[in-house]
Amino acid sequence: MVQLRVLNGSRAGTAHATRRFPCTIGRSTGDDLQLVEPGIWENHLQLDLQVPAGFRLCRLGQGRASVNGAEFDELVLHNGDVIELGAVKVQFWLAEVRQSDNRVRETLVWLGLAALVLLEVALIGFLL
């Protein structure tokens, strides 16, 4: 559902996908996204899904953080926002959507339609 891409630091280039909310970001081993760079506190940030507002990011405790260069306590994230906490930058993205495999269902629908057409042709032939 959401992808957090680490842009710099020891985990640069990695992406963390999450579908479970609230999601915590910080230094603690219990955080969903663990970052151990300087300036990052345990349970530094919390990402939550608020319907219908969107994805809400809250600063927890004393740690400083900014989004697109502006400090915050709580805000709604938008696709592509860059979150800075401590010495790390993380980019917020909506995760890629995977299309489910519907080949069997589509084949059954087409076979059903073909059977219906054949039945109609047979009925027309019977009536004439």
C-alpha positions in Angstrom: 0.0 0.0 0.0 2.8 2.4 1.0 6.5 2.4 0.0 9.2 4.3 2.0 12.4 4.6 -0.1 15.5 5.4 1.9 17.5 8.0 -0.1 20.7 8.2 1.9 22.6 6.7 4.9 23.5 3.1 5.5 20.2 1.8 4.0 20.3 4.0 0.9 18.5 2.5 -2.1 16.3 0.2 0.0 12.5 0.4 0.1 10.2 -0.6 2.9 6.6 -1.5 1.8 3.9 -1.5 4.5 0.3 -2.5 4.5 -0.2 -2.4 8.2 -1.0 0.8 10.1 0.1 2.5 12.2 3.7 2.1 11.0 6.5 3.4 13.2 9.9 4.7 11.9 12.9 5.0 14.2 15.9 3.5 15.9 14.1 0.8 18.0 14.2 -2.8 16.9 10.4 -2.8 17.4 9.9 0.0 14.8 8.5 -1.1 11.4 11.2 0.8 9.5 14.4 0.7 11.6 17.0 3.4 10.9 20.1 3.7 13.0 21.6 7.0 11.7 22.6 9.9 13.9 19.8 12.1 15.1 17.1 9.3 14.9 15.2 8.5 18.1 13.3 5.3 19.0 9.8 5.6 17.7 10.7 8.8 16.0 7.7 9.0 13.6 4.4 7.3 13.1 2.6 6.8 9.8 -1.2 6.1 10.0 -4.0 5.8 7.5 -6.8 8.3 8.2 -9.9 7.8 6.0 -10.7 10.0 4.1 -7.8 12.4 4.8 -5.0 10.2 3.7 -1.7 9.1 5.2 -1.0 11.1 8.4 2.6 11.4 9.7 3.1 12.3 13.3 6.3 13.2 15.2 6.6 11.2 18.4 8.7 12.4 21.3 11.5 14.9 21.0 13.0 13.9 17.7 13.0 16.6 14.9 11.7 15.9 11.5 10.7 17.8 8.3 8.8 17.1 5.1 10.0 18.8 2.0 12.1 21.1 4.2 9.3 22.2 6.5 9.2 21.1 10.2 6.0 19.6 11.5 4.3 17.9 14.4 1.6 16.3 12.3 0.6 16.4 8.6 -0.9 14.5 5.7 1.7 13.1 3.2 1.4 13.3 -0.6 3.0 11.0 -3.1 6.7 11.9 -3.5 7.1 13.8 -0.3 10.6 13.6 1.2 10.8 13.0 4.9 13.9 14.1 6.8 14.6 12.6 10.2 18.1 12.9 11.7 20.6 12.3 9.0 18.3 10.3 6.8 16.0 11.2 3.9 13.1 8.9 3.1 10.7 9.3 0.2 7.0 8.5 0.6 5.3 6.7 -2.3 2.1 4.8 -2.8 3.2 1.2 -3.5 2.7 -0.3 -7.0 -0.6 -2.1 -7.5 -0.4 -5.6 -8.8 -3.2 -6.8 -11.0 -4.7 -10.1 -10.0 -4.6 -13.0 -12.5 -8.1 -13.2 -14.0 -7.4 -15.6 -16.9 -9.6 -18.4 -15.6 -12.5 -16.1 -14.8 -12.2 -14.4 -18.2 -12.1 -17.8 -20.0 -15.2 -18.9 -18.2 -17.1 -15.7 -19.1 -16.1 -16.1 -22.8 -17.2 -19.8 -22.8 -20.5 -18.8 -21.2 -21.1 -16.1 -23.8 -20.3 -18.6 -26.6 -22.7 -21.1 -25.2 -25.4 -18.4 -24.9 -24.9 -17.5 -28.6 -25.0 -21.1 -29.7 -28.2 -21.6 -27.7 -29.8 -18.5 -29.3 -28.8 -19.8 -32.8 -30.3 -23.2 -32.0 -33.6 -21.6 -30.7 -33.9 -19.4 -33.9 -33.3 -22.5 -36.0 -35.9 -24.4 -34.1 -38.5 -21.7 -34.5 -38.0 -21.3 -38.2 
